[in-house]
Amino acid sequence: MTITGGGSGGHTSAAVGIVQALAEAGADKRQILWIGSSKGIEGKVAERESIPFRTISVGKLRRYWSIDNLIDIPRIIKGAIQSWRILRDYRPSIVVGTGGFVSVPVVAAARLLRIPIVIHEQTIVPGLANRIASRFATLVLVAFQESAVHFKGKKVEVVGNPLRSELRKGLPTRKDALKRLGLDAGLPVLYVTGGAQGANAINKAIADALPDLVAKWQIIHQCGDKTMEYGEAYLNEVARKLDPDARRRYLIRPYIGPEIVDVFTAADVLVSRSGAATINEITRMGLPSILVPYPLAVANEQDRLARILERSEAAIVINQSDLNSESLIRALNKLGKEEREAMRRRARTLAPHNVEERITRAIFEMPGQSQTVVAP
């Protein structure tokens, strides 16, 4: 089998979640080849998960005219040729695509080689890559029923978004998680993230509120790329002004890797964007949250997802235009211990069920697949 997808945290999380689910159902992870980009985060994730990984040239697909289109066309063609050669030599029985520009040439090459194709779409409104890839697909798996209308003429199954296995089972005790993170059980923990690439708006609000925040909270801040305007360097400079005790309560991380299990276990509140992968983690793990939707998301996707939780009183939503230190502190002040516990319960009621079983069943039932999976 070959899986392809990446470039962003959402596509990558879906890919690794699917591979882990297949392995739990009996597939040999060493026989699954992941094709991705050398510039995305997927290579690092594949290495961590011991999944064989190959890279291809990637060009961005745009809905609008840009001179960059002329530059990227040769990259796309090169990526398609590389994909065809990799699949020709590897001869997988199936190709699964999770989105991102890297997946399009792989899926197109699979079609030329008559390899069955499954696409997994994580969002309500599909991105351009999956819209194109779906034309070649035998089956389209979607996380939301509303997505089905975008894949007319295709066989579509609603399955939800997969969750990484380490977040589904065998979670540590909160005491152990706090100890490994070097945090104190006496203060609540705030986990802040702008996604794999970080978010300047969230980083700036945290920086401006930091002296007040560390008086009441311990903070784990996944801040993104060091080169961002309000990235790691800026945040470290702000943190240096704190007294030593307060500074120990503020952990800055450009990227959260395997320690994410401890982070989610320890966290009392999450401050984040509201992409599909994040919403999936919030609902399935029952995590109180303050959501700041990315305002430029396609079809206002992140705001739509955040409002679903807000309507169920499972999250507080702050528009990016309204986000500052004052609005952030006001929101956090509403989240006492009792309210956090209530939000946890409400969030869990929105979680999909049997996601991994549905996905593995759909893939194993494709033509040419010899594996079997136990019915959920």
C-alpha positions in Angstrom: 0.0 0.0 0.0 1.1 3.6 -0.6 -0.2 6.6 1.3 0.4 10.2 0.1 -0.4 13.5 1.7 1.2 16.3 3.7 2.4 19.9 3.7 0.2 20.8 6.6 -0.6 19.3 10.0 -4.1 18.3 9.0 -3.1 16.2 6.0 -0.2 14.7 7.9 -2.2 13.8 11.0 -4.8 12.1 8.8 -2.1 10.1 7.0 -0.4 8.9 10.1 -3.7 8.2 11.8 -4.8 6.0 8.9 -1.5 4.1 8.8 -1.6 3.5 12.6 -5.3 2.3 12.3 -4.3 -0.1 9.4 -1.4 -1.5 11.5 -3.7 -2.1 14.5 -6.1 -4.0 12.1 -3.3 -6.3 10.9 -1.4 -4.5 8.1 2.4 -4.5 8.2 3.5 -0.9 8.6 6.8 -1.7 7.0 5.0 -2.6 3.8 3.3 0.9 3.6 5.2 3.5 1.6 4.5 7.2 2.3 5.2 9.6 -0.5 5.5 13.2 0.5 7.5 16.4 0.1 10.9 17.1 1.5 9.7 20.5 2.6 6.7 19.4 4.6 6.5 18.0 8.2 5.5 14.6 6.9 9.0 13.3 6.5 9.8 13.9 10.1 6.6 12.3 11.2 7.1 9.2 8.9 10.6 8.8 10.4 9.3 8.9 13.9 6.6 6.3 13.1 9.1 4.1 11.2 7.1 4.3 8.0 9.1 4.0 4.8 9.2 7.4 3.1 10.0 8.7 -0.4 9.9 12.3 -1.6 8.9 13.9 -4.9 9.1 17.4 -6.4 6.0 19.5 -5.4 4.5 22.5 -7.1 1.6 24.5 -5.7 -1.8 24.5 -7.4 -3.5 27.9 -7.5 -7.1 28.9 -8.3 -5.8 32.3 -9.6 -3.3 33.6 -12.1 0.2 34.0 -10.7 3.7 34.1 -12.3 4.5 31.4 -9.7 2.2 29.0 -11.7 4.8 29.1 -14.5 7.5 28.2 -12.1 5.6 25.4 -10.4 4.3 23.7 -13.6 7.7 22.0 -14.3 7.9 20.9 -10.6 4.4 19.3 -10.9 5.4 17.5 -14.1 8.6 16.3 -12.5 6.7 15.1 -9.4 4.3 13.2 -11.7 7.2 11.4 -13.4 8.8 10.6 -10.1 5.5 9.3 -8.7 4.9 7.1 -11.7 8.4 5.6 -11.4 8.0 5.0 -7.6 4.6 3.3 -8.0 5.8 1.3 -11.0 8.6 -0.1 -9.0 6.7 -0.5 -5.7 3.5 -1.8 -7.3 1.1 -1.1 -4.3 -2.3 -2.8 -4.3 -3.9 0.6 -3.3 -3.0 4.3 -3.0 -4.6 6.4 -0.2 -4.4 10.2 -0.5 -5.0 12.6 2.4 -4.6 15.9 0.6 -2.0 18.5 0.0 -0.4 19.4 -3.3 2.0 16.4 -3.0 -0.8 14.0 -3.3 -2.1 15.0 -6.7 0.8 13.7 -8.9 0.9 10.5 -6.9 -2.8 9.9 -7.4 -2.6 10.8 -11.1 0.2 8.3 -11.5 -1.8 5.6 -9.7 -4.6 6.1 -12.1 -2.3 5.6 -15.1 -1.0 2.4 -13.5 -4.6 1.2 -12.8 -4.1 1.1 -9.0 -7.2 1.6 -6.9 -7.4 5.0 -5.2 -9.0 6.1 -1.9 -9.1 9.8 -1.0 -9.7 11.0 2.6 -11.0 14.5 3.0 -10.7 16.1 6.5 -12.6 19.3 6.1 -16.1 20.4 5.3 -15.1 22.2 2.0 -12.4 20.2 0.2 -9.1 21.8 -0.8 -8.1 22.1 -4.5 -5.8 19.1 -4.2 -8.4 16.7 -3.1 -10.9 18.1 -5.6 -8.6 17.2 -8.4 -7.4 13.9 -6.9 -11.0 12.8 -6.4 -11.5 12.7 -10.1 -9.2 9.7 -10.2 -10.5 8.1 -7.0 -12.4 4.8 -6.7 -13.7 5.8 -3.2 -13.8 9.1 -1.3 -13.9 9.0 2.5 -15.1 12.2 4.2 -15.1 13.5 7.8 -18.4 15.5 7.5 -21.6 14.6 5.7 -21.7 18.2 4.3 -18.5 17.3 2.3 -20.3 14.7 0.1 -21.9 17.3 -2.2 -18.5 18.3 -3.4 -17.8 14.8 -4.8 -20.8 14.2 -7.0 -20.6 11.1 -9.1 -18.2 9.4 -6.7 -18.8 6.7 -4.1 -18.6 8.6 -0.8 -18.5 7.2 2.8 -18.7 9.4 5.9 -16.1 8.1 8.4 -14.8 11.0 10.4 -11.2 12.0 11.0 -8.7 9.5 12.4 -6.9 10.2 15.7 -3.3 9.2 16.3 -3.1 6.0 18.2 -1.1 7.4 21.1 -4.0 9.8 21.8 -6.6 7.0 21.7 -5.2 4.5 24.1 -2.6 4.0 26.8 -2.6 7.6 28.0 -0.4 8.4 31.0 -1.7 9.6 34.3 -1.8 13.4 34.6 0.7 13.1 37.5 3.2 11.4 35.3 2.6 13.7 32.4 3.2 16.8 34.5 6.4 15.3 35.9 7.9 14.6 32.5 7.0 18.1 31.4 8.5 19.6 34.5 5.2 21.2 35.6 3.5 21.7 39.0 0.3 19.9 39.9 -0.8 23.0 41.9 -1.5 25.3 38.9 -3.7 24.6 35.8 -2.0 24.1 32.4 -2.7 26.1 29.3 -1.6 24.6 26.0 -1.3 27.2 23.2 -0.8 26.3 19.6 -1.2 27.9 16.2 -0.8 24.5 14.4 2.3 23.0 13.0 3.3 26.3 11.3 2.3 28.6 14.3 0.1 31.7 14.3 1.5 35.2 14.7 -1.8 36.6 16.1 -2.0 34.0 18.8 1.7 34.3 19.7 1.4 38.1 20.0 -1.7 37.9 22.3 0.1 35.4 24.5 3.2 37.5 24.6 1.3 40.7 25.6 -0.7 38.8 28.3 2.3 36.8 29.6 3.0 38.5 32.9 -0.7 38.1 33.9 -1.0 34.6 32.5 1.9 33.1 34.4 0.5 34.3 37.7 -2.4 31.8 37.3 -1.4 29.3 34.6 1.5 27.1 33.5 1.8 27.5 29.8 3.1 25.1 27.1 3.4 27.3 23.9 3.9 25.6 20.6 4.9 28.7 18.7 5.9 27.5 15.2 8.7 28.6 12.9 11.6 30.5 14.4 11.6 33.0 11.5 8.0 34.2 12.3 7.6 37.8 13.3 6.3 36.7 16.7 8.0 33.3 16.7 10.4 31.6 19.1 13.0 34.4 19.2 10.4 37.1 20.0 8.8 35.0 22.7 12.1 34.1 24.3 12.9 37.8 24.5 9.6 38.5 26.2 10.0 35.6 28.6 13.5 36.9 29.7 11.7 39.8 31.4 9.8 37.4 33.7 11.2 36.6 37.2 12.9 33.1 37.4 9.9 31.4 39.1 7.4 32.8 36.5 9.8 31.9 33.6 9.8 28.2 34.7 6.0 28.2 34.2 6.3 29.2 30.5 7.6 26.4 28.1 8.2 27.5 24.5 8.4 24.8 21.8 8.6 25.5 18.0 7.2 22.0 17.4 5.5 19.4 19.6 6.5 15.8 18.8 6.0 12.6 20.7 5.5 14.6 23.9 2.0 15.6 22.6 0.6 12.7 24.6 1.8 14.3 27.8 0.8 17.8 26.7 -2.8 16.8 26.0 -3.0 14.8 29.2 -1.7 17.7 31.3 -3.7 20.5 29.5 -6.6 22.0 31.3 -7.4 24.5 28.5 -6.3 24.7 24.8 -5.9 28.0 22.9 -5.6 27.3 19.2 -6.8 27.7 15.6 -9.9 25.5 14.7 -8.8 23.4 11.8 -10.4 20.0 11.3 -7.6 18.0 12.9 -7.7 20.3 16.0 -11.5 20.0 16.3 -11.1 16.2 16.1 -8.6 16.2 18.9 -10.7 18.5 21.1 -13.9 16.5 20.8 -12.4 13.0 21.0 -10.2 13.9 24.0 -12.7 16.2 25.7 -10.5 19.3 25.9 -11.9 22.7 27.0 -10.8 25.3 24.4 -10.6 28.9 23.3 -10.6 28.9 19.5 -9.3 31.6 17.2 -10.4 30.6 13.7 -8.0 31.4 10.8 -9.8 34.2 9.0 -8.5 33.3 5.5 -9.4 29.6 5.6 -11.2 28.4 2.5 -15.0 29.0 2.7 -14.6 30.2 6.3 -14.0 26.6 7.2 -12.4 27.2 10.6 -15.1 29.6 11.8 -17.8 27.1 10.8 -16.1 24.3 12.8 -15.5 26.5 15.8 -19.1 27.7 15.9 -20.3 24.1 16.1 -18.4 23.8 19.4 -19.5 27.2 20.6 -23.2 26.4 20.0 -22.8 23.4 22.3 -20.9 25.5 24.9 -17.9 23.3 24.4 -15.6 26.1 23.4 -15.2 29.9 23.5 -14.6 31.5 20.1 -12.6 34.8 19.6 -12.4 36.3 16.2 -8.8 37.1 15.2 -9.8 40.8 14.8 -10.9 40.8 18.4 -7.9 38.8 19.8 -5.7 40.7 22.2 -4.3 40.2 25.7 -7.5 41.6 27.3 -10.0 39.4 25.3 -7.8 36.4 26.0 -7.6 36.9 29.7 -11.4 37.6 29.9 -12.1 34.3 28.2 -9.7 32.4 30.5 -11.2 34.0 33.6 -14.5 32.3 32.6 -13.0 28.9 32.7 -12.9 27.9 36.4 -12.5 24.2 37.3 -16.3 23.4 37.2 -16.8 25.1 33.9 -13.8 23.3 32.4 -15.2 19.9 33.5 -18.6 20.8 31.9 -16.8 21.8 28.7 -15.0 18.5 28.6 -18.3 16.6 28.8 -19.9 18.8 26.1 -16.9 18.4 23.8 -17.0 14.6 24.0 -20.7 14.5 23.0 -19.6 16.0 19.6 -17.0 13.3 18.9 -17.6 10.8 16.0 -17.5 7.1 16.9 -15.7 4.1 15.5 -13.7 6.3 13.1 -10.6 4.0 12.7 -12.7 0.9 12.3 -14.8 2.6 9.5 -11.7 3.7 7.7 -9.9 0.4 7.8 -13.0 -1.5 6.8 -13.4 0.8 3.8 -9.8 0.3 2.7 -9.7 -3.4 3.3 -12.9 -3.9 1.3 -11.4 -2.3 -1.8 -10.7 -4.6 -4.7 -7.4 -6.5 -4.4 -7.1 -6.1 -0.6 -6.6 -9.4 1.2 -6.7 -8.1 4.8 -9.8 -8.5 7.0 -10.9 -6.3 9.8 -13.2 -7.0 12.7 -16.5 -5.2 12.5 -17.0 -2.3 14.9 
